[in-house]
Amino acid sequence: MYKLSSHTVGTTLGVTVGILYVLCALAYVLFPEITKSLFAYMFHGINVTSLLTPITFWPTVIGLVVTLVSTYIAGALFALVWNALVPSSENK
């Protein structure tokens, strides 16, 4: 097994989740009722409508930044743990 680059894995995960975040926000703006229904399905039928608020620009941008940073950290940590658990004879 190969060692993973913490930066590459963190960046890849951050960008992937960031794209999903933007697509989710766009879906909520363009198709709010369908998106609310999908959220309910994701939460096993629990009515989450009362938790949803209108999307505004700055909170969405801040949420995107927080999501990018936290998923970068999660990806980098994943790579560090992966590298620590791969036996040294298998690291290349």
Protein Blocks (a to p, Z undefined) as FASTA:
>chain_A
ZZddfklmmmmmmmmmmmmmmmmmmmmmmmmmlmmmmmmmmnnopafklmpccddfklmm
mmmmmmmmmmmmmmmmmmmmmmmmpcfklpZZ
